[in-house]
Amino acid sequence: MAGAFLANGLAVRCRSSVVSIPLEGQMPGSVTGDPQYWRDRAAKMRALAPTMKDPEVIIQMAHLAADYENLAERAARRSNGLPALDSPPS
C-alpha cells in the first residue's frame, strides 16, 4: 500500500512506521477536475520528501508525486475535451 488518505491528510506506510502528512483541508469534489490542484499536491509531496528520514517513505512520496502529476494531466485533458490517456476508445 503506497498510502492511505486520512481526514486531515495523508498517511504513508512503510515497514517501520506510518508518517502522517497534513494536506490542509478536505478535497472538495469540484477540485478533482482542476489540474492545478493535483500539481500543487505533487509539489507538496516533492517538497516534503527530503525532510523524511526513512528512505522507503521518500520513495513512496516520489511515487505519490508522480501519481498526482498523472492526475493533473488527466484533469487537463478532460478540461480540454480530450479523453484521459488510458480511457478506452469510444
C-alpha positions as CSV (number, residue, x, y, z in Angstrom):
1,M,0.0,0.0,0.0
2,A,1.6,3.3,-1.1
3,G,-0.6,5.5,1.1
4,A,-3.9,5.9,2.7
5,F,-6.0,9.1,2.9
6,L,-6.9,10.4,6.3
7,A,-9.5,13.0,7.2
8,N,-6.7,15.6,7.7
9,G,-4.0,14.5,5.3
10,L,-2.1,11.5,4.0
11,A,-0.6,8.6,5.9
12,V,2.4,6.9,4.2
13,R,3.1,3.4,5.5
14,C,6.5,1.8,5.4
15,R,7.9,-1.2,7.2
16,S,8.9,0.7,10.3
17,S,6.4,3.5,10.7
18,V,3.4,5.5,9.5
19,V,4.1,9.1,8.7
20,S,1.1,11.5,8.7
21,I,1.3,14.4,6.3
22,P,-1.3,17.1,6.7
23,L,-2.7,18.4,3.4
24,E,-4.8,21.3,4.6
25,G,-8.5,20.6,4.5
26,Q,-10.8,18.2,2.7
27,M,-10.7,17.7,-1.0
28,P,-14.0,19.1,-2.4
29,G,-15.4,17.3,-5.4
30,S,-15.1,20.3,-7.5
31,V,-11.3,20.3,-7.4
32,T,-10.8,16.8,-8.8
33,G,-11.1,18.2,-12.3
34,D,-8.6,21.1,-11.6
35,P,-5.1,20.3,-12.9
36,Q,-3.5,22.9,-10.7
37,Y,-4.9,21.2,-7.6
38,W,-3.1,18.0,-8.4
39,R,0.1,19.8,-9.4
40,D,0.1,21.6,-6.1
41,R,-0.3,18.3,-4.2
42,A,2.6,16.8,-6.3
43,A,4.8,19.8,-5.4
44,K,3.9,19.4,-1.7
45,M,5.0,15.7,-1.8
46,R,8.2,16.6,-3.6
47,A,8.9,19.4,-1.0
48,L,8.2,17.2,2.0
49,A,10.0,14.1,0.8
50,P,13.6,15.4,1.6
51,T,12.5,16.1,5.2
52,M,11.8,12.4,5.8
53,K,14.4,10.1,7.4
54,D,13.1,6.8,6.1
55,P,14.2,6.1,2.5
56,E,11.1,4.0,1.9
57,V,8.9,6.9,2.8
58,I,10.9,9.2,0.5
59,I,10.4,6.7,-2.4
60,Q,6.7,6.4,-1.7
61,M,6.3,10.1,-1.6
62,A,8.1,10.4,-5.0
63,H,5.6,7.8,-6.4
64,L,2.7,9.8,-4.9
65,A,4.0,13.0,-6.5
66,A,4.2,11.2,-9.9
67,D,0.6,9.9,-9.4
68,Y,-0.6,13.4,-8.6
69,E,1.1,14.6,-11.8
70,N,-0.7,11.9,-13.8
71,L,-4.0,13.1,-12.2
72,A,-3.2,16.6,-13.2
73,E,-2.5,15.5,-16.8
74,R,-5.8,13.6,-16.9
75,A,-7.7,16.6,-15.5
76,A,-6.1,18.9,-18.1
77,R,-7.0,16.6,-20.9
78,R,-10.6,16.3,-19.7
79,S,-10.9,20.1,-19.3
80,N,-9.8,20.4,-22.9
81,G,-12.5,17.9,-24.0
82,L,-10.0,15.1,-24.6
83,P,-10.3,11.6,-23.2
84,A,-8.0,10.6,-20.4
85,L,-4.9,8.8,-21.8
86,D,-5.9,5.4,-20.5
87,S,-9.6,5.7,-21.5
88,P,-10.8,3.0,-23.9
89,P,-11.6,4.3,-27.4
90,S,-15.3,5.2,-27.9
